[in-house]
Amino acid sequence: MSVTSQYTFLQGFFNGVFFVLNTADSKDQPFSETSNGIIWTVHRPNAEILIDLGKEIATPANTSLVATQLKNAGANLTSAIFVQGVQWPAVPYFYQNPLRHNLWDMLVELYFNFEIDTPWYCSNANGTLSAYLFLYLDSKGHLQGYADGWAYNYSGGGPFCTGAIDNGLNAAGPELCEQINPVLTKALSLASGISFKQLYFLPGNGTNSTTPPLSAGDASVDVAMGLLT
């Protein structure tokens, strides 16, 4: 039996708090999605394979690895690892090459917060380092993915330390992307070797539970992926 999920986004599409109302269909429905203002309705067939990307990527082992590498670089991890769906035009480096992806494509942002200790004559820097993952189906319908790029933002570090901080973060971004690729391969292994016809994203953990039918989530900290054969 398929499920119809009706999402109400309170802070923007795939951003912040949302509510989802899941209703069991009387018969299996083909996949479809429609949007009406802040409400997004998705018909999810019974054959859906669901992968909670936050659960697969933000593991204790991966979080510990990030914390250790930040510490070795003179920084501290100050949050968990989060994942969020971000439409391509909203990715910070979009304007460097707008045609790199389709305008309607969604990337997965993996991000975490950090603090960098500075000498006494500068304020500490607090910010966010992000890597953007591109997931897709290849010509055979197999699920593939890679780290597409990275970005950061921070406050503090003045009046004399921002140059050194920028240099460190500009070195950390590509290293983060290199380290993510094997992590991503492992996370996608749940769908390894299967040919799919459809890939789509769902906010939060993508729950399709109808008991209770109404639940809330935060699209800024988790995103799920649905796959159909």
C-alpha positions in Angstrom: 0.0 0.0 0.0 1.4 3.4 -1.0 1.4 6.5 1.2 0.6 10.1 0.4 2.8 12.5 2.3 1.7 16.1 2.6 4.5 18.4 3.8 3.9 21.9 5.1 7.1 24.0 5.2 7.1 26.8 7.8 10.5 28.3 7.0 11.1 27.6 3.3 11.3 24.6 1.0 13.5 21.9 2.7 14.5 24.4 5.3 13.7 24.5 9.0 10.6 23.2 10.7 8.0 21.3 8.8 4.9 19.1 9.4 4.1 16.0 7.5 0.7 14.3 7.2 1.0 10.7 6.0 -2.1 9.0 4.7 -2.4 5.4 3.5 -3.8 5.1 0.0 -6.5 2.5 -0.8 -4.4 1.2 -3.6 -0.8 1.6 -4.8 -0.3 5.0 -6.5 2.5 5.9 -9.0 5.0 8.4 -7.8 4.0 12.1 -8.3 4.7 15.4 -6.6 2.7 18.7 -6.6 3.3 22.0 -4.9 0.8 24.6 -3.7 2.4 27.4 -1.8 4.0 26.1 1.4 2.4 22.7 0.9 4.2 19.9 -1.0 2.4 16.6 -1.7 4.2 13.4 -2.6 2.6 10.1 -3.7 5.0 7.4 -2.6 4.6 3.9 -4.0 4.8 0.8 -1.9 8.0 -0.2 -3.7 9.9 2.9 -2.3 13.4 2.2 -1.0 14.1 4.8 1.7 17.6 5.9 2.8 17.9 8.3 5.8 21.1 10.1 4.8 21.5 11.7 8.1 21.5 8.4 9.9 23.9 6.9 7.4 26.4 9.8 7.3 26.3 11.4 10.7 27.4 8.3 12.5 29.4 8.4 15.8 32.5 7.1 14.0 32.3 9.9 11.3 31.6 12.5 13.9 34.6 11.4 15.9 36.8 11.5 12.8 35.7 15.0 12.0 36.4 16.1 15.6 39.8 14.6 15.6 40.8 16.2 12.3 39.6 19.6 13.3 41.5 19.3 16.6 44.7 18.4 14.7 44.1 21.6 12.6 43.7 23.8 15.6 39.9 23.9 15.7 37.1 22.4 17.7 33.9 20.7 16.5 31.0 22.5 18.2 28.0 20.6 16.8 26.8 17.3 15.4 27.1 16.6 11.7 23.9 17.7 9.8 22.6 17.0 6.3 20.1 19.1 4.4 18.6 19.2 0.9 19.6 22.3 -1.0 18.4 23.3 -4.5 21.3 24.0 -6.8 20.7 27.8 -7.3 21.0 28.1 -3.4 24.4 26.5 -3.3 27.1 29.2 -2.5 29.3 28.5 -5.5 26.4 28.3 -7.9 27.5 31.4 -9.8 30.9 30.0 -10.5 29.3 27.6 -13.0 25.5 27.8 -13.1 25.3 25.1 -15.8 27.2 22.5 -13.8 23.8 21.1 -12.8 20.1 21.5 -13.8 18.4 24.4 -12.0 15.9 22.0 -10.5 18.6 19.6 -9.1 18.9 19.2 -5.4 22.2 18.6 -3.7 22.8 17.4 -0.2 24.6 19.7 2.1 26.7 18.1 4.9 27.7 20.6 7.4 29.0 21.2 11.0 30.0 24.1 13.2 33.5 24.8 14.4 35.5 27.2 16.6 39.0 28.2 15.9 41.2 29.4 18.8 43.3 32.4 17.9 46.2 34.4 19.6 45.2 36.8 22.4 45.1 39.8 20.0 42.4 38.3 17.9 38.9 37.1 18.7 38.1 33.4 18.2 36.4 32.4 15.0 33.1 30.5 15.0 31.5 29.2 11.8 30.2 26.5 9.6 32.1 24.2 7.1 29.9 22.6 4.4 30.4 20.0 1.7 27.8 19.6 -1.1 27.0 16.1 -2.3 25.5 15.3 -5.7 23.6 12.1 -6.0 22.2 10.7 -9.2 21.3 7.7 -11.3 23.8 6.7 -14.0 22.9 5.4 -17.5 22.2 1.9 -16.0 20.0 3.3 -13.2 22.6 2.7 -10.5 22.8 5.1 -7.6 26.0 7.2 -7.7 27.3 10.2 -5.7 30.3 12.4 -5.1 31.4 15.5 -3.2 30.6 18.3 -5.6 32.2 21.2 -3.7 32.5 23.0 -0.4 32.0 26.4 1.3 32.4 28.0 4.7 31.4 31.0 6.6 32.5 32.4 10.0 32.5 35.4 12.2 35.4 36.6 14.4 39.1 36.3 13.9 39.7 40.1 13.9 41.5 42.2 13.7 44.6 40.4 12.4 43.9 36.7 12.0 41.3 36.4 9.3 43.9 35.7 6.6 45.4 32.7 8.4 41.8 31.4 9.1 40.8 31.7 5.4 44.0 29.9 4.4 43.3 27.1 6.8 39.6 26.7 5.7 40.5 26.9 2.0 42.8 23.9 2.6 40.3 22.1 4.8 37.5 22.3 2.2 39.1 20.0 -0.5 40.3 17.6 2.2 36.8 17.3 3.6 35.5 16.4 0.1 38.2 13.8 -0.4 37.3 12.2 2.9 33.6 12.3 2.3 33.6 10.2 -0.9 34.4 6.9 0.8 31.9 7.7 3.5 29.3 8.4 0.8 30.0 5.2 -1.0 29.4 3.3 2.2 26.2 5.2 2.9 24.8 4.4 -0.5 25.8 0.7 -0.3 22.2 0.0 0.8 21.2 0.4 -2.9 24.3 -1.1 -4.4 23.8 -3.1 -7.6 20.1 -2.2 -8.0 18.8 -0.5 -11.1 16.4 2.4 -10.3 14.1 4.5 -12.5 13.4 7.3 -10.0 15.4 9.2 -7.3 13.9 11.9 -5.1 14.5 13.6 -1.8 12.3 13.9 1.3 12.8 16.3 4.3 13.8 15.0 7.6 14.1 11.2 8.0 11.5 10.6 5.3 9.1 8.7 7.6 6.1 7.2 5.9 4.5 6.1 9.1 0.8 6.6 9.4 0.7 6.0 13.2 0.5 8.8 14.1 -0.4 10.3 10.8 0.9 13.8 11.7 4.5 14.5 12.8 7.0 17.3 12.8 10.6 17.5 11.8 13.5 19.9 11.0 14.6 19.8 7.3 17.8 21.7 8.2 19.3 18.8 10.1 18.3 15.7 8.1 17.2 14.6 4.6 16.2 11.3 3.2 16.3 9.8 -0.3 13.6 7.8 -2.0 14.3 5.3 -4.8 12.0 3.4 -7.1 12.8 0.5 -9.4 
